[in-house]
């Protein structure tokens, strides 16, 4: 939550409640400052005070409620004016988390499940279990492919090596296509 955002406008009832609590605090403040050692603090359990306040609001004459409505209207105006001036923080800090290789695999695997003859299982949790088991069964090379896809999606570039140091294995892995595009992972039959 943005701490610099304007506080929301209070309703007439909320202002009434604030006034009631302020009155109780003022009464207790006088007792606290009193030199009289017998001065008593007025203690009201919060639940009781809220219930009494609700009942008092219901019984409040219309002309008294109108005063609170006016104060609420003024507070709404204050809120609208502050919101017109308010600049929310940079959305960059609120952006979604980066995707992981597992996220990329999950999306691709679910798509393959949907395209398969059996489709996506409807039992709660079964899709996650199927995809999780398929992910665990992938080789490191296969997982690396999805990690690179996640880096691409997140706008990250894998660290480039100098041309002399890059060997054929690195070139093959960097440019490896989706090993399962268009078909299910070998050995991973769908069990419903």
C-alpha positions in Angstrom: 0.0 0.0 0.0 1.3 3.5 -0.9 1.7 5.5 2.4 1.7 8.8 0.5 -1.8 8.1 -1.0 -4.6 10.4 0.3 -6.7 8.9 3.1 -10.1 7.8 2.0 -13.1 10.0 2.7 -15.0 9.2 5.8 -18.8 8.5 5.8 -21.1 10.5 8.1 -21.3 7.5 10.4 -17.5 7.2 10.6 -17.2 10.9 11.6 -19.9 10.3 14.2 -17.9 7.3 15.6 -14.7 9.4 15.7 -16.6 12.1 17.6 -17.8 9.6 20.2 -14.4 8.2 20.7 -12.9 11.7 21.0 -15.5 12.6 23.6 -14.6 9.6 25.7 -10.8 10.4 25.4 -11.5 14.0 26.4 -13.4 12.8 29.5 -10.6 10.5 30.5 -8.0 13.2 29.8 -9.6 15.4 32.4 -9.6 12.5 35.0 -5.9 11.8 34.2 -4.9 15.4 34.7 -7.0 15.9 37.8 -5.1 16.4 41.1 -8.0 14.5 42.8 -6.7 11.0 43.5 -10.3 9.7 43.5 -10.9 10.8 39.9 -12.2 7.8 37.9 -11.4 6.9 34.3 -14.4 6.1 32.3 -13.7 2.6 30.9 -16.0 1.3 28.2 -15.2 -2.0 26.5 -14.6 -1.3 22.8 -17.4 -3.7 21.6 -19.9 -2.1 24.0 -18.8 1.4 22.8 -19.3 0.4 19.1 -22.7 -1.1 19.8 -23.8 1.9 21.8 -22.5 4.2 19.1 -24.4 2.3 16.4 -27.6 2.5 18.4 -27.0 6.2 19.0 -26.6 6.8 15.3 -29.8 5.1 14.5 -31.7 7.3 17.1 -29.9 10.5 16.1 -32.4 13.2 14.9 -32.3 14.0 11.1 -31.0 17.5 11.7 -28.1 16.1 13.7 -27.3 13.5 11.0 -27.4 16.3 8.4 -24.5 18.0 10.2 -22.5 14.8 9.9 -23.5 14.4 6.2 -22.2 17.9 5.6 -18.9 17.0 7.2 -18.7 13.8 5.2 -19.5 15.8 2.0 -16.6 18.2 2.8 -14.3 15.2 3.5 -15.3 13.6 0.1 -14.4 16.9 -1.6 -11.0 16.9 0.2 -10.3 13.4 -0.9 -11.3 14.1 -4.5 -9.0 17.2 -4.6 -6.1 15.2 -3.1 -6.6 12.4 -5.5 -6.5 14.8 -8.5 -3.1 15.9 -7.3 -1.8 12.5 -6.3 0.9 10.9 -8.4 1.1 7.1 -7.8 4.6 5.6 -7.4 6.4 4.3 -10.5 4.6 1.2 -11.7 8.0 -0.4 -12.4 8.3 -1.2 -8.7 4.9 -2.8 -8.7 5.5 -5.0 -11.7 4.9 -8.7 -11.6 7.7 -11.1 -10.6 9.9 -12.5 -13.3 9.0 -15.9 -14.8 11.1 -18.9 -14.0 12.0 -21.8 -16.2 9.4 -23.8 -14.4 6.8 -21.2 -15.2 7.7 -21.3 -18.9 7.6 -25.1 -18.8 4.3 -25.1 -16.9 2.6 -22.9 -19.6 4.0 -25.0 -22.5 3.1 -28.3 -20.9 -0.5 -27.3 -20.1 -0.8 -26.1 -23.7 0.3 -29.5 -24.8 -2.1 -31.2 -22.4 -5.0 -29.1 -23.8 -4.0 -30.0 -27.4 -3.7 -33.7 -26.5 -6.6 -36.1 -27.0 -7.1 -36.5 -23.2 -7.1 -32.7 -22.5 -6.5 -31.1 -19.1 -7.7 -33.1 -16.1 -10.4 -31.4 -14.1 -9.5 -32.8 -10.7 -8.2 -30.1 -8.4 -4.4 -30.2 -8.1 -4.0 -32.8 -10.8 -2.6 -30.4 -13.4 0.1 -29.1 -11.0 1.0 -32.6 -10.1 1.2 -33.8 -13.7 3.4 -30.8 -14.7 5.5 -31.0 -11.5 6.3 -34.7 -12.2 7.1 -33.9 -15.9 9.4 -31.1 -14.8 11.2 -33.4 -12.4 11.7 -35.9 -15.2 13.4 -33.4 -17.5 17.2 -33.5 -18.0 19.3 -30.6 -17.0 19.7 -29.7 -20.6 16.0 -29.6 -21.1 15.4 -27.5 -18.0 18.2 -25.1 -19.2 16.2 -24.5 -22.3 13.2 -23.3 -20.3 15.5 -21.2 -18.1 16.8 -19.4 -21.2 13.2 -18.9 -22.4 12.4 -17.3 -19.0 15.4 -15.1 -19.3 14.3 -14.0 -22.8 10.7 -13.4 -21.5 12.0 -11.3 -18.6 14.2 -9.2 -20.9 17.5 -10.7 -19.6 20.3 -11.7 -21.8 22.5 -14.7 -20.8 26.1 -13.8 -20.3 27.9 -13.9 -23.7 31.3 -15.5 -23.9 34.1 -14.3 -26.1 34.0 -15.9 -29.6 37.1 -17.9 -29.0 35.8 -19.5 -25.8 32.4 -20.5 -27.1 32.5 -24.2 -28.1 30.1 -26.2 -30.3 28.2 -27.6 -27.3 27.4 -24.0 -26.0 26.2 -23.0 -29.5 23.9 -26.0 -29.7 22.4 -25.4 -26.3 21.9 -21.7 -26.8 20.0 -22.2 -30.0 18.2 -25.4 -29.1 14.5 -25.4 -30.1 11.8 -26.5 -27.6 12.6 -30.1 -27.3 8.9 -31.0 -27.0 7.2 -28.6 -29.4 4.2 -30.3 -30.9 4.4 -33.5 -28.9 4.4 -34.7 -25.3 7.7 -35.3 -23.5 8.9 -38.9 -24.3 7.9 -41.3 -21.6 5.3 -39.0 -20.0 2.0 -40.4 -20.8 -0.9 -38.6 -19.4 -2.7 -40.5 -16.6 -6.1 -39.2 -15.6 
